[in-house]
Structure formats: structure tokens, C-alpha cells
Amino acid sequence: MSQLGFVPFDLNYDALELSGKTTAEDFLANNPYLNKTRFIHSSDAHYPDDFGFIYSKLDVEGEISFQAIKESLKYKRDE
């Protein structure tokens, strides 16, 4: 987001990635129009100690596949 500055209303996406420096709640406070969006986090590690520090959990039903992961991104978390 910091590089794009905004998310176009007509953009077709399954989820948006947030920086490890923010939470979905904080991000949504400034961008309420994205309140139905599924967010993921990843560590974007540049040093070994940073691997896995930030991660996302997905509920994948059935056999794990690309399509199953993509489907799991369609549903906003219940937090």
C-alpha cells in the first residue's frame, strides 16, 4: 500500500498483503472501504532470525492445493 497509495475500487484480488508493521485493525481504521477484504501477513525476512516471525493462518478445506488456498482467501476472518 505504501507504494501504491491506494487500492482501486475495481481491482480484482483474493487478498491483500499487509506489512508486518501494521495490523488489519489499524489499517482498516484509515481505509474503512476495504473492510470486507481478506488480509495476509508474511515475514518478508531479510535475516535468518526474522523467518516465520510474522505469518498468516488459513483454513483450507480438503486436500491442500493452489485452488483450495485461493478459495480460503475468499472468506474474511471472523476477528
Phi and psi restraints in degrees (range 20) as a CNS / XPLOR table:
assign (resid 1 and name C) (resid 2 and name N)
       (resid 2 and name CA) (resid 2 and name C) 1.0 -64.4 20.0 2
assign (resid 2 and name N) (resid 2 and name CA)
       (resid 2 and name C) (resid 3 and name N) 1.0 -27.1 20.0 2
assign (resid 2 and name C) (resid 3 and name N)
       (resid 3 and name CA) (resid 3 and name C) 1.0 -86.6 20.0 2
assign (resid 3 and name N) (resid 3 and name CA)
       (resid 3 and name C) (resid 4 and name N) 1.0 -32.3 20.0 2
assign (resid 3 and name C) (resid 4 and name N)
       (resid 4 and name CA) (resid 4 and name C) 1.0 -86.0 20.0 2
assign (resid 4 and name N) (resid 4 and name CA)
       (resid 4 and name C) (resid 5 and name N) 1.0 -38.4 20.0 2
assign (resid 4 and name C) (resid 5 and name N)
       (resid 5 and name CA) (resid 5 and name C) 1.0 88.5 20.0 2
assign (resid 5 and name N) (resid 5 and name CA)
       (resid 5 and name C) (resid 6 and name N) 1.0 -24.2 20.0 2
assign (resid 5 and name C) (resid 6 and name N)
       (resid 6 and name CA) (resid 6 and name C) 1.0 -163.8 20.0 2
assign (resid 6 and name N) (resid 6 and name CA)
       (resid 6 and name C) (resid 7 and name N) 1.0 165.9 20.0 2
assign (resid 6 and name C) (resid 7 and name N)
       (resid 7 and name CA) (resid 7 and name C) 1.0 -113.5 20.0 2
assign (resid 7 and name N) (resid 7 and name CA)
       (resid 7 and name C) (resid 8 and name N) 1.0 117.3 20.0 2
assign (resid 7 and name C) (resid 8 and name N)
       (resid 8 and name CA) (resid 8 and name C) 1.0 -59.1 20.0 2
assign (resid 8 and name N) (resid 8 and name CA)
       (resid 8 and name C) (resid 9 and name N) 1.0 141.9 20.0 2
assign (resid 8 and name C) (resid 9 and name N)
       (resid 9 and name CA) (resid 9 and name C) 1.0 -62.4 20.0 2
assign (resid 9 and name N) (resid 9 and name CA)
       (resid 9 and name C) (resid 10 and name N) 1.0 -28.6 20.0 2
assign (resid 9 and name C) (resid 10 and name N)
       (resid 10 and name CA) (resid 10 and name C) 1.0 -97.1 20.0 2
assign (resid 10 and name N) (resid 10 and name CA)
       (resid 10 and name C) (resid 11 and name N) 1.0 10.7 20.0 2
assign (resid 10 and name C) (resid 11 and name N)
       (resid 11 and name CA) (resid 11 and name C) 1.0 -71.3 20.0 2
assign (resid 11 and name N) (resid 11 and name CA)
       (resid 11 and name C) (resid 12 and name N) 1.0 132.3 20.0 2
assign (resid 11 and name C) (resid 12 and name N)
       (resid 12 and name CA) (resid 12 and name C) 1.0 -96.5 20.0 2
assign (resid 12 and name N) (resid 12 and name CA)
       (resid 12 and name C) (resid 13 and name N) 1.0 113.1 20.0 2
assign (resid 12 and name C) (resid 13 and name N)
       (resid 13 and name CA) (resid 13 and name C) 1.0 -145.8 20.0 2
assign (resid 13 and name N) (resid 13 and name CA)
       (resid 13 and name C) (resid 14 and name N) 1.0 158.1 20.0 2
assign (resid 13 and name C) (resid 14 and name N)
       (resid 14 and name CA) (resid 14 and name C) 1.0 -92.3 20.0 2
assign (resid 14 and name N) (resid 14 and name CA)
       (resid 14 and name C) (resid 15 and name N) 1.0 -34.0 20.0 2
assign (resid 14 and name C) (resid 15 and name N)
       (resid 15 and name CA) (resid 15 and name C) 1.0 -161.1 20.0 2
assign (resid 15 and name N) (resid 15 and name CA)
       (resid 15 and name C) (resid 16 and name N) 1.0 164.2 20.0 2
assign (resid 15 and name C) (resid 16 and name N)
       (resid 16 and name CA) (resid 16 and name C) 1.0 -119.8 20.0 2
assign (resid 16 and name N) (resid 16 and name CA)
       (resid 16 and name C) (resid 17 and name N) 1.0 142.5 20.0 2
assign (resid 16 and name C) (resid 17 and name N)
       (resid 17 and name CA) (resid 17 and name C) 1.0 -93.4 20.0 2
assign (resid 17 and name N) (resid 17 and name CA)
       (resid 17 and name C) (resid 18 and name N) 1.0 132.4 20.0 2
assign (resid 17 and name C) (resid 18 and name N)
       (resid 18 and name CA) (resid 18 and name C) 1.0 -103.9 20.0 2
assign (resid 18 and name N) (resid 18 and name CA)
       (resid 18 and name C) (resid 19 and name N) 1.0 149.3 20.0 2
assign (resid 18 and name C) (resid 19 and name N)
       (resid 19 and name CA) (resid 19 and name C) 1.0 -63.1 20.0 2
assign (resid 19 and name N) (resid 19 and name CA)
       (resid 19 and name C) (resid 20 and name N) 1.0 152.0 20.0 2
assign (resid 19 and name C) (resid 20 and name N)
       (resid 20 and name CA) (resid 20 and name C) 1.0 -67.9 20.0 2
assign (resid 20 and name N) (resid 20 and name CA)
       (resid 20 and name C) (resid 21 and name N) 1.0 -7.3 20.0 2
assign (resid 20 and name C) (resid 21 and name N)
       (resid 21 and name CA) (resid 21 and name C) 1.0 -88.7 20.0 2
assign (resid 21 and name N) (resid 21 and name CA)
       (resid 21 and name C) (resid 22 and name N) 1.0 0.4 20.0 2
assign (resid 21 and name C) (resid 22 and name N)
       (resid 22 and name CA) (resid 22 and name C) 1.0 -140.5 20.0 2
assign (resid 22 and name N) (resid 22 and name CA)
       (resid 22 and name C) (resid 23 and name N) 1.0 164.1 20.0 2
assign (resid 22 and name C) (resid 23 and name N)
       (resid 23 and name CA) (resid 23 and name C) 1.0 -109.8 20.0 2
assign (resid 23 and name N) (resid 23 and name CA)
       (resid 23 and name C) (resid 24 and name N) 1.0 162.6 20.0 2
assign (resid 23 and name C) (resid 24 and name N)
       (resid 24 and name CA) (resid 24 and name C) 1.0 -60.6 20.0 2
assign (resid 24 and name N) (resid 24 and name CA)
       (resid 24 and name C) (resid 25 and name N) 1.0 -39.5 20.0 2
assign (resid 24 and name C) (resid 25 and name N)
       (resid 25 and name CA) (resid 25 and name C) 1.0 -63.0 20.0 2
assign (resid 25 and name N) (resid 25 and name CA)
       (resid 25 and name C) (resid 26 and name N) 1.0 -45.6 20.0 2
assign (resid 25 and name C) (resid 26 and name N)
       (resid 26 and name CA) (resid 26 and name C) 1.0 -65.0 20.0 2
assign (resid 26 and name N) (resid 26 and name CA)
       (resid 26 and name C) (resid 27 and name N) 1.0 -42.3 20.0 2
assign (resid 26 and name C) (resid 27 and name N)
       (resid 27 and name CA) (resid 27 and name C) 1.0 -62.4 20.0 2
assign (resid 27 and name N) (resid 27 and name CA)
       (resid 27 and name C) (resid 28 and name N) 1.0 -43.7 20.0 2
assign (resid 27 and name C) (resid 28 and name N)
       (resid 28 and name CA) (resid 28 and name C) 1.0 -68.8 20.0 2
assign (resid 28 and name N) (resid 28 and name CA)
       (resid 28 and name C) (resid 29 and name N) 1.0 -25.5 20.0 2
assign (resid 28 and name C) (resid 29 and name N)
       (resid 29 and name CA) (resid 29 and name C) 1.0 -60.6 20.0 2
assign (resid 29 and name N) (resid 29 and name CA)
       (resid 29 and name C) (resid 30 and name N) 1.0 -32.4 20.0 2
assign (resid 29 and name C) (resid 30 and name N)
       (resid 30 and name CA) (resid 30 and name C) 1.0 -97.2 20.0 2
assign (resid 30 and name N) (resid 30 and name CA)
       (resid 30 and name C) (resid 31 and name N) 1.0 -12.1 20.0 2
assign (resid 30 and name C) (resid 31 and name N)
       (resid 31 and name CA) (resid 31 and name C) 1.0 -137.0 20.0 2
assign (resid 31 and name N) (resid 31 and name CA)
       (resid 31 and name C) (resid 32 and name N) 1.0 60.0 20.0 2
assign (resid 31 and name C) (resid 32 and name N)
       (resid 32 and name CA) (resid 32 and name C) 1.0 -62.2 20.0 2
assign (resid 32 and name N) (resid 32 and name CA)
       (resid 32 and name C) (resid 33 and name N) 1.0 -20.5 20.0 2
assign (resid 32 and name C) (resid 33 and name N)
       (resid 33 and name CA) (resid 33 and name C) 1.0 -68.1 20.0 2
assign (resid 33 and name N) (resid 33 and name CA)
       (resid 33 and name C) (resid 34 and name N) 1.0 -10.1 20.0 2
assign (resid 33 and name C) (resid 34 and name N)
       (resid 34 and name CA) (resid 34 and name C) 1.0 -102.4 20.0 2
assign (resid 34 and name N) (resid 34 and name CA)
       (resid 34 and name C) (resid 35 and name N) 1.0 22.6 20.0 2
assign (resid 34 and name C) (resid 35 and name N)
       (resid 35 and name CA) (resid 35 and name C) 1.0 -67.4 20.0 2
assign (resid 35 and name N) (resid 35 and name CA)
       (resid 35 and name C) (resid 36 and name N) 1.0 -13.0 20.0 2
assign (resid 35 and name C) (resid 36 and name N)
       (resid 36 and name CA) (resid 36 and name C) 1.0 -101.9 20.0 2
assign (resid 36 and name N) (resid 36 and name CA)
       (resid 36 and name C) (resid 37 and name N) 1.0 10.9 20.0 2
assign (resid 36 and name C) (resid 37 and name N)
       (resid 37 and name CA) (resid 37 and name C) 1.0 -85.4 20.0 2
assign (resid 37 and name N) (resid 37 and name CA)
       (resid 37 and name C) (resid 38 and name N) 1.0 143.4 20.0 2
assign (resid 37 and name C) (resid 38 and name N)
       (resid 38 and name CA) (resid 38 and name C) 1.0 -89.9 20.0 2
assign (resid 38 and name N) (resid 38 and name CA)
       (resid 38 and name C) (resid 39 and name N) 1.0 130.2 20.0 2
assign (resid 38 and name C) (resid 39 and name N)
       (resid 39 and name CA) (resid 39 and name C) 1.0 -112.9 20.0 2
assign (resid 39 and name N) (resid 39 and name CA)
       (resid 39 and name C) (resid 40 and name N) 1.0 145.4 20.0 2
assign (resid 39 and name C) (resid 40 and name N)
       (resid 40 and name CA) (resid 40 and name C) 1.0 -123.6 20.0 2
assign (resid 40 and name N) (resid 40 and name CA)
       (resid 40 and name C) (resid 41 and name N) 1.0 157.4 20.0 2
assign (resid 40 and name C) (resid 41 and name N)
       (resid 41 and name CA) (resid 41 and name C) 1.0 -124.6 20.0 2
assign (resid 41 and name N) (resid 41 and name CA)
       (resid 41 and name C) (resid 42 and name N) 1.0 149.0 20.0 2
assign (resid 41 and name C) (resid 42 and name N)
       (resid 42 and name CA) (resid 42 and name C) 1.0 -144.6 20.0 2
assign (resid 42 and name N) (resid 42 and name CA)
       (resid 42 and name C) (resid 43 and name N) 1.0 159.2 20.0 2
assign (resid 42 and name C) (resid 43 and name N)
       (resid 43 and name CA) (resid 43 and name C) 1.0 -74.3 20.0 2
assign (resid 43 and name N) (resid 43 and name CA)
       (resid 43 and name C) (resid 44 and name N) 1.0 -24.6 20.0 2
assign (resid 43 and name C) (resid 44 and name N)
       (resid 44 and name CA) (resid 44 and name C) 1.0 45.9 20.0 2
assign (resid 44 and name N) (resid 44 and name CA)
       (resid 44 and name C) (resid 45 and name N) 1.0 45.6 20.0 2
assign (resid 44 and name C) (resid 45 and name N)
       (resid 45 and name CA) (resid 45 and name C) 1.0 -68.0 20.0 2
assign (resid 45 and name N) (resid 45 and name CA)
       (resid 45 and name C) (resid 46 and name N) 1.0 136.0 20.0 2
assign (resid 45 and name C) (resid 46 and name N)
       (resid 46 and name CA) (resid 46 and name C) 1.0 -114.6 20.0 2
assign (resid 46 and name N) (resid 46 and name CA)
       (resid 46 and name C) (resid 47 and name N) 1.0 -8.5 20.0 2
assign (resid 46 and name C) (resid 47 and name N)
       (resid 47 and name CA) (resid 47 and name C) 1.0 -134.5 20.0 2
assign (resid 47 and name N) (resid 47 and name CA)
       (resid 47 and name C) (resid 48 and name N) 1.0 145.5 20.0 2
assign (resid 47 and name C) (resid 48 and name N)
       (resid 48 and name CA) (resid 48 and name C) 1.0 -52.3 20.0 2
assign (resid 48 and name N) (resid 48 and name CA)
       (resid 48 and name C) (resid 49 and name N) 1.0 -38.8 20.0 2
assign (resid 48 and name C) (resid 49 and name N)
       (resid 49 and name CA) (resid 49 and name C) 1.0 -67.6 20.0 2
assign (resid 49 and name N) (resid 49 and name CA)
       (resid 49 and name C) (resid 50 and name N) 1.0 -15.1 20.0 2
assign (resid 49 and name C) (resid 50 and name N)
       (resid 50 and name CA) (resid 50 and name C) 1.0 -89.8 20.0 2
assign (resid 50 and name N) (resid 50 and name CA)
       (resid 50 and name C) (resid 51 and name N) 1.0 -10.9 20.0 2
assign (resid 50 and name C) (resid 51 and name N)
       (resid 51 and name CA) (resid 51 and name C) 1.0 -62.0 20.0 2
assign (resid 51 and name N) (resid 51 and name CA)
       (resid 51 and name C) (resid 52 and name N) 1.0 128.8 20.0 2
assign (resid 51 and name C) (resid 52 and name N)
       (resid 52 and name CA) (resid 52 and name C) 1.0 73.4 20.0 2
assign (resid 52 and name N) (resid 52 and name CA)
       (resid 52 and name C) (resid 53 and name N) 1.0 5.8 20.0 2
assign (resid 52 and name C) (resid 53 and name N)
       (resid 53 and name CA) (resid 53 and name C) 1.0 -65.3 20.0 2
assign (resid 53 and name N) (resid 53 and name CA)
       (resid 53 and name C) (resid 54 and name N) 1.0 -39.4 20.0 2
assign (resid 53 and name C) (resid 54 and name N)
       (resid 54 and name CA) (resid 54 and name C) 1.0 -123.0 20.0 2
assign (resid 54 and name N) (resid 54 and name CA)
       (resid 54 and name C) (resid 55 and name N) 1.0 135.4 20.0 2
assign (resid 54 and name C) (resid 55 and name N)
       (resid 55 and name CA) (resid 55 and name C) 1.0 -153.5 20.0 2
assign (resid 55 and name N) (resid 55 and name CA)
       (resid 55 and name C) (resid 56 and name N) 1.0 170.6 20.0 2
assign (resid 55 and name C) (resid 56 and name N)
       (resid 56 and name CA) (resid 56 and name C) 1.0 -118.9 20.0 2
assign (resid 56 and name N) (resid 56 and name CA)
       (resid 56 and name C) (resid 57 and name N) 1.0 147.0 20.0 2
assign (resid 56 and name C) (resid 57 and name N)
       (resid 57 and name CA) (resid 57 and name C) 1.0 -112.5 20.0 2
assign (resid 57 and name N) (resid 57 and name CA)
       (resid 57 and name C) (resid 58 and name N) 1.0 135.2 20.0 2
assign (resid 57 and name C) (resid 58 and name N)
       (resid 58 and name CA) (resid 58 and name C) 1.0 -124.0 20.0 2
assign (resid 58 and name N) (resid 58 and name CA)
       (resid 58 and name C) (resid 59 and name N) 1.0 143.7 20.0 2
assign (resid 58 and name C) (resid 59 and name N)
       (resid 59 and name CA) (resid 59 and name C) 1.0 -93.8 20.0 2
assign (resid 59 and name N) (resid 59 and name CA)
       (resid 59 and name C) (resid 60 and name N) 1.0 104.0 20.0 2
assign (resid 59 and name C) (resid 60 and name N)
       (resid 60 and name CA) (resid 60 and name C) 1.0 -105.3 20.0 2
assign (resid 60 and name N) (resid 60 and name CA)
       (resid 60 and name C) (resid 61 and name N) 1.0 123.3 20.0 2
assign (resid 60 and name C) (resid 61 and name N)
       (resid 61 and name CA) (resid 61 and name C) 1.0 -92.8 20.0 2
assign (resid 61 and name N) (resid 61 and name CA)
       (resid 61 and name C) (resid 62 and name N) 1.0 141.7 20.0 2
assign (resid 61 and name C) (resid 62 and name N)
       (resid 62 and name CA) (resid 62 and name C) 1.0 75.2 20.0 2
assign (resid 62 and name N) (resid 62 and name CA)
       (resid 62 and name C) (resid 63 and name N) 1.0 -154.2 20.0 2
assign (resid 62 and name C) (resid 63 and name N)
       (resid 63 and name CA) (resid 63 and name C) 1.0 -70.3 20.0 2
assign (resid 63 and name N) (resid 63 and name CA)
       (resid 63 and name C) (resid 64 and name N) 1.0 138.6 20.0 2
assign (resid 63 and name C) (resid 64 and name N)
       (resid 64 and name CA) (resid 64 and name C) 1.0 -74.9 20.0 2
assign (resid 64 and name N) (resid 64 and name CA)
       (resid 64 and name C) (resid 65 and name N) 1.0 123.0 20.0 2
assign (resid 64 and name C) (resid 65 and name N)
       (resid 65 and name CA) (resid 65 and name C) 1.0 -150.8 20.0 2
assign (resid 65 and name N) (resid 65 and name CA)
       (resid 65 and name C) (resid 66 and name N) 1.0 168.8 20.0 2
assign (resid 65 and name C) (resid 66 and name N)
       (resid 66 and name CA) (resid 66 and name C) 1.0 -57.5 20.0 2
assign (resid 66 and name N) (resid 66 and name CA)
       (resid 66 and name C) (resid 67 and name N) 1.0 -45.5 20.0 2
assign (resid 66 and name C) (resid 67 and name N)
       (resid 67 and name CA) (resid 67 and name C) 1.0 -63.0 20.0 2
assign (resid 67 and name N) (resid 67 and name CA)
       (resid 67 and name C) (resid 68 and name N) 1.0 -40.4 20.0 2
assign (resid 67 and name C) (resid 68 and name N)
       (resid 68 and name CA) (resid 68 and name C) 1.0 -65.1 20.0 2
assign (resid 68 and name N) (resid 68 and name CA)
       (resid 68 and name C) (resid 69 and name N) 1.0 -39.6 20.0 2
assign (resid 68 and name C) (resid 69 and name N)
       (resid 69 and name CA) (resid 69 and name C) 1.0 -65.5 20.0 2
assign (resid 69 and name N) (resid 69 and name CA)
       (resid 69 and name C) (resid 70 and name N) 1.0 -44.7 20.0 2
assign (resid 69 and name C) (resid 70 and name N)
       (resid 70 and name CA) (resid 70 and name C) 1.0 -60.1 20.0 2
assign (resid 70 and name N) (resid 70 and name CA)
       (resid 70 and name C) (resid 71 and name N) 1.0 -42.0 20.0 2
assign (resid 70 and name C) (resid 71 and name N)
       (resid 71 and name CA) (resid 71 and name C) 1.0 -62.0 20.0 2
assign (resid 71 and name N) (resid 71 and name CA)
       (resid 71 and name C) (resid 72 and name N) 1.0 -39.0 20.0 2
assign (resid 71 and name C) (resid 72 and name N)
       (resid 72 and name CA) (resid 72 and name C) 1.0 -66.4 20.0 2
assign (resid 72 and name N) (resid 72 and name CA)
       (resid 72 and name C) (resid 73 and name N) 1.0 -23.4 20.0 2
assign (resid 72 and name C) (resid 73 and name N)
       (resid 73 and name CA) (resid 73 and name C) 1.0 -76.5 20.0 2
assign (resid 73 and name N) (resid 73 and name CA)
       (resid 73 and name C) (resid 74 and name N) 1.0 -14.6 20.0 2
assign (resid 73 and name C) (resid 74 and name N)
       (resid 74 and name CA) (resid 74 and name C) 1.0 -71.7 20.0 2
assign (resid 74 and name N) (resid 74 and name CA)
       (resid 74 and name C) (resid 75 and name N) 1.0 -21.7 20.0 2
assign (resid 74 and name C) (resid 75 and name N)
       (resid 75 and name CA) (resid 75 and name C) 1.0 -106.5 20.0 2
assign (resid 75 and name N) (resid 75 and name CA)
       (resid 75 and name C) (resid 76 and name N) 1.0 121.3 20.0 2
assign (resid 75 and name C) (resid 76 and name N)
       (resid 76 and name CA) (resid 76 and name C) 1.0 -65.8 20.0 2
assign (resid 76 and name N) (resid 76 and name CA)
       (resid 76 and name C) (resid 77 and name N) 1.0 141.9 20.0 2
assign (resid 76 and name C) (resid 77 and name N)
       (resid 77 and name CA) (resid 77 and name C) 1.0 -64.6 20.0 2
assign (resid 77 and name N) (resid 77 and name CA)
       (resid 77 and name C) (resid 78 and name N) 1.0 159.4 20.0 2
assign (resid 77 and name C) (resid 78 and name N)
       (resid 78 and name CA) (resid 78 and name C) 1.0 -93.3 20.0 2
assign (resid 78 and name N) (resid 78 and name CA)
       (resid 78 and name C) (resid 79 and name N) 1.0 21.5 20.0 2
